[in-house]
C-alpha cells in the first residue's frame, strides 16, 4: 500500500532535517523527487494525520523575523526516530 511507504518517506525526510522541521511544501517537493506525486490531498492528509496521531511527528511554529506570522513546520519526534531505528514496530509504516 502506497500510504505505508509515503509515511516512511516523510519520516525519513524529517529525520534528515532533525532537529529542525520542514514545511508541508518542502515535504511535497521531496516526495516529488522520489516520484511519489501526492497531488491527492486525501493521501497527504491521511499520511500526516496518521503520523501526528501516533506522535511520530509534531507540528511546530517557527518565528521568522521577516514575517509577521509564524510558519508551521512538521518535525520528527523521538518516538518517530525510534521507529526508524527499529526500536518501535508499526506495521503501517513500510520501509522503501
C-alpha positions as CSV (number, residue, x, y, z in Angstrom):
1,X,0.0,0.0,0.0
2,X,1.4,3.4,-1.0
3,X,0.3,5.1,2.2
4,X,2.7,2.9,4.3
5,X,5.6,3.8,2.1
6,X,4.8,7.5,1.9
7,X,4.7,7.5,5.7
8,X,8.2,6.1,5.8
9,X,9.5,8.7,3.2
10,X,8.0,11.5,5.2
11,X,9.7,10.3,8.4
12,X,13.0,9.8,6.7
13,X,12.9,13.3,5.2
14,X,12.1,14.7,8.6
15,X,14.9,12.7,10.2
16,X,17.4,14.2,7.8
17,X,16.2,17.7,8.8
18,X,16.2,17.0,12.5
19,X,16.3,18.8,14.9
20,X,14.7,21.3,12.5
21,X,11.4,20.7,10.8
22,X,10.1,21.0,7.2
23,X,7.1,22.8,5.8
24,X,4.5,20.8,4.0
25,X,5.6,22.4,0.8
26,X,9.2,21.1,1.3
27,X,7.9,17.6,2.1
28,X,5.9,17.6,-1.1
29,X,9.0,18.7,-3.1
30,X,11.0,15.8,-1.5
31,X,8.2,13.3,-2.3
32,X,8.1,14.5,-5.9
33,X,11.8,13.9,-6.1
34,X,11.2,10.3,-5.2
35,X,8.5,10.2,-7.9
36,X,5.7,10.0,-5.2
37,X,3.3,12.5,-6.5
38,X,1.0,13.4,-3.7
39,X,-1.4,15.6,-5.6
40,X,-4.2,13.8,-3.9
41,X,-5.0,15.9,-0.9
42,X,-6.6,12.9,0.8
43,X,-3.4,10.9,0.7
44,X,-1.3,13.8,2.1
45,X,-3.9,14.4,4.8
46,X,-4.1,10.7,5.7
47,X,-0.3,10.3,5.9
48,X,0.2,13.5,8.0
49,X,-2.8,12.8,10.2
50,X,-1.6,9.2,11.0
51,X,1.9,10.3,11.8
52,X,0.6,13.1,14.1
53,X,-1.9,10.8,15.8
54,X,0.8,8.2,16.5
55,X,3.1,11.1,17.8
56,X,5.8,10.2,15.3
57,X,5.8,13.8,14.2
58,X,4.7,17.1,15.6
59,X,3.5,20.5,14.3
60,X,5.7,23.4,15.4
61,X,5.5,27.2,15.0
62,X,8.7,28.8,13.7
63,X,9.2,32.5,14.2
64,X,10.8,34.2,11.3
65,X,11.9,37.9,11.8
66,X,11.0,38.9,8.3
67,X,7.4,37.6,8.6
68,X,4.6,38.8,10.7
69,X,3.1,35.4,11.1
70,X,4.7,32.2,12.4
71,X,5.5,29.5,9.8
72,X,4.2,26.0,10.5
73,X,6.6,23.1,10.2
74,X,6.5,19.4,10.8
75,X,9.3,17.8,12.9
76,X,10.0,14.2,13.7
77,X,9.7,13.3,17.4
78,X,11.9,11.0,19.5
79,X,9.3,8.3,19.0
80,X,9.5,8.8,15.2
81,X,13.3,8.4,15.4
82,X,12.9,5.2,17.4
83,X,10.6,3.9,14.7
84,X,13.1,4.5,12.0
85,X,15.8,2.8,14.2
86,X,13.7,-0.3,14.6
87,X,13.1,0.2,18.3
88,X,9.4,0.7,17.7
89,X,7.4,-1.5,15.4
90,X,4.5,-0.2,13.3
91,X,3.2,-2.4,10.5
92,X,1.5,0.7,9.0
93,X,4.9,2.2,8.1
94,X,6.8,0.4,5.4
95,X,10.5,0.9,4.6
96,X,11.0,1.7,0.9
